[in-house]
Amino acid sequence: MQSLTTALNELGSVQKSDGLNSAVNALRKIPDIIDSLDDSKLSRFATQMNKVAASIHPLATEMQKSIQWIFGVPHPYSKDNIK
């Protein structure tokens, strides 16, 4: 990761682009972020995300049913409804 950051730093000095500089700055922060991650924090976060996913699953299922129903309703101008 460090070699990628170094290579992009050199590229950033050649091409003065705001987007590229932002990407290089974000990449510089990655080693610090990785060092600050803690397995227990990640485990707790994963557990919370699984709980969120489980709690919104019924909503997603109902939304899918509603969308299927909407697309199943004949359109008033479809050739099947013109008599």
Buried (B, 14 or more C-beta within 10 A) or exposed (E): EEEEBEEBBEEBEEEEEEEBBEBBEEBBEEEEEEEEEEEEEEEEEEEEEEEEEEEEEEEEEEEEEEEEEEEEEEEEEEEEEEE
